[in-house]
Amino acid sequence: MYRYDQFDATFVRERTEQFRGQVARRLAGELTEEEFRPLRLKNGLYLQLHAYMLRVAIPYGELSSKQMRKLAFIARRYDKGYGHFTTRQNIQYNWPRLDDVPDLLAHLAEVEMHAIQTSGNCIRNVTADHLAGVIPDEVDDPRVWGEIIRQWSTLHPEFSYLPRKFKIAVIGTDTDRAAMRTHDIGLKIVRNDAGEMGFAFYTGGGQGRTPIIGPLVKGFVAKEDLLSYLDATLRVYNMHGRRDNIYKARIKILVQSLGAEEFGRQVEEEWLRIKDTVLKLPEAEVARIRSYFAPPAYETLPAYIPEFEAKKKADADFGRWVRANTDVHKVDGYTAVSISLKPVGAAPGDATADQMDVMADLSDAYSFGEIRVTHRQNIVLPNVRKQDLFDLWTKLKAVGLAEPNIGFVSDIIACPGLDYCNLANARSIPVAQRLSRRFSDPKRLSDIGELRLNISGCINACGHHHVGHIGILGVDKKGEEFYQVTLGGSSAEDISIGKILGPAFSYDQITDAIETVIDTYIDLRSEPSERFIDTYRRVGIEPFKEKVYGSSKERRPAAE
Amino acid sequence: MVVLRNGVPQPNEWVRVADDAALPEGAKAIVSLERWQAEREILRQRNTAIGVSLKSDQSPLLLADDLDHLSLVALEFPKFTDGRAFSYARVLRDRLGYRGEIRAVGQVLRDQYLFMTRVGIDTIEPPAEKRVEGYAEALKEFSVFYQPTNDRRETALRLRHGLDKVATAAE
């Protein structure tokens, strides 16, 4: 993984000291809260319902075991012993004190981490496919480009006061595990007809109250032109994005109002002016950064390991976990292991300091010390030998980290909701907890199969409800929490925005309603291998509506 | 009122003139874009330097044909969160090749000052209630820069690969 050189290390130290100064000036009254707010936000510090919340950047979702231990240390020392992994592959702490934050950041800097641009109206921490570098059929490793983008976007002098936040995601395969087209810029690494590597730019996607699937604005940008094309895109947005209405300020609104073609034309015009300047990326720098992502020292192993296959058959629980929680690896004899942070009844994405330490130790023992965070709020050990899986599983089970539910209905994305967030209309976590208890039987889960269930506590859609196969949106009705259900969304390569099922449900009705939806799917599917989303796309929303609300609507819930 | 150049306070030689006020005799004057456009011919006849102030929704491209006559372009920050002028400064320098003075006025805060110097802004008018010493400190907070702009600060990338030495010869 990437290691800081003298420049990066100096920079992060200077940024930490700058923030220490900003906090001191705030505490001394030299800065008003209004002036301090964007400064602290650009360093990941929110003021939430009960306390400050600090979001720490995990660039493109990659962590070393050493960094994970530091995150555990911070959870113990500055929080209440846990942290929360987010849909943008970051981690947030819900209980730091303002005057502790500069020291906390200094601890992070020791392990080459920071909280730069994890919030605020600037280019946010870049995300990527969590299987980058280990998945077969990758055109190129998104981490290399994620790091280049991280450096280019860090304290960008021109783009630090954008109309609104700006999120970039990078993928390197046809399969999209990073919800690429829900980003302000989604980058897909591609090859052109000449076989050269470059980027397809999907610009102007987003969720929130106006979910939009990012349109393809330019099919191929050569790799040396990545930064100039990004610069041109951001310049057009910074000058022309709306600033009069916070809800219309994202780039997606600009792209929609101009049309993707006209927007692309404006970017192109700007880009042609700057593409052959100092922004052109030297091959030597790409090579330097790429060298940090060289594969670890894999052993030569057979693809088929009889003892491992036998163990899977002998121990049904182990077999189920392997089927649900491991991904195919580009190197024979290895696999990428997902550690579910969604055990039954837990808050999705939470990990205790002890669990973080265990994951760090297991990563050292079994995965070359490498760890990834997924946008579905789970953890991945990307390089595990198949022959080690049983030992790893046994150790994970001992600390409650062996839930075999990756990709299943209880692998829920949920925002913090009304329990923490001052924007939320409704609680998300308790809804997720109830659902995960209702769908706790591993056999039932694997029978239902792949099903993405996402919960947002308000229309800002931090819980990705628009793109869940089943989405749940918390709304407030006269001071009471209600939950609207959408069906048919997807954030993967078959991306779609979910459709509203009908009137919202009360907190006490929502679990039953979801169960009815899922039972309906089981009845309707053509065969057990037809996924929920495929059945939905085949039969449409009506059969679900009928089952949930009754054909004559006499069972319609009280709320509209 | 003072202005800051490279963090150093200097007397302000420029007078901002309201649209309905007479131009002060012999003084460097900054007028609005509207006034410049209405009175361009008269203003160009003056023997004293003239500058134009752009509101944050007025692109410098509106001045593309006028820049030869302007000794200063002022970019307004109505709110410090309105960052359009950061791009306007770059458009002025890089696209329009403007070499006169670019000044930031309005809600120009200490923690934005380094960014301003990086995109090509020469002088700023800090709000009266702010401690000007802080602005000079802000320029010293960083020694490492990742983005190439037009401010001659070398980027980490170029220093890493020794391009700082190569490029000077090429320029």
Chai-1 contact restraints between the chains, C-beta under 6 A:
chainA,res_idxA,chainB,res_idxB,connection_type,confidence,min_distance_angstrom,max_distance_angstrom,comment,restraint_id
A,F7,B,V144,contact,1.0,0.0,6.0,A-B,restraint_1
A,F7,B,A156,contact,1.0,0.0,6.0,A-B,restraint_2
A,T10,B,V144,contact,1.0,0.0,6.0,A-B,restraint_3
A,F11,B,V144,contact,1.0,0.0,6.0,A-B,restraint_4
A,E14,B,F142,contact,1.0,0.0,6.0,A-B,restraint_5
A,Q18,B,E141,contact,1.0,0.0,6.0,A-B,restraint_6
A,L39,B,D111,contact,1.0,0.0,6.0,A-B,restraint_7
A,Q151,B,Y146,contact,1.0,0.0,6.0,A-B,restraint_8
A,T154,B,Y146,contact,1.0,0.0,6.0,A-B,restraint_9
A,H156,B,Q147,contact,1.0,0.0,6.0,A-B,restraint_10
A,P157,B,F115,contact,1.0,0.0,6.0,A-B,restraint_11
A,P157,B,R118,contact,1.0,0.0,6.0,A-B,restraint_12
A,P157,B,V119,contact,1.0,0.0,6.0,A-B,restraint_13
A,E158,B,F86,contact,1.0,0.0,6.0,A-B,restraint_14
A,E158,B,S87,contact,1.0,0.0,6.0,A-B,restraint_15
A,E158,B,R90,contact,1.0,0.0,6.0,A-B,restraint_16
A,E158,B,V119,contact,1.0,0.0,6.0,A-B,restraint_17
A,S160,B,F115,contact,1.0,0.0,6.0,A-B,restraint_18
A,Y161,B,T81,contact,1.0,0.0,6.0,A-B,restraint_19
A,Y161,B,G83,contact,1.0,0.0,6.0,A-B,restraint_20
A,R235,B,S87,contact,1.0,0.0,6.0,A-B,restraint_21
A,N238,B,S87,contact,1.0,0.0,6.0,A-B,restraint_22
A,M239,B,R84,contact,1.0,0.0,6.0,A-B,restraint_23
A,M239,B,S87,contact,1.0,0.0,6.0,A-B,restraint_24
A,R243,B,D82,contact,1.0,0.0,6.0,A-B,restraint_25
A,V278,B,P148,contact,1.0,0.0,6.0,A-B,restraint_26
A,A284,B,H161,contact,1.0,0.0,6.0,A-B,restraint_27
A,E285,B,L157,contact,1.0,0.0,6.0,A-B,restraint_28
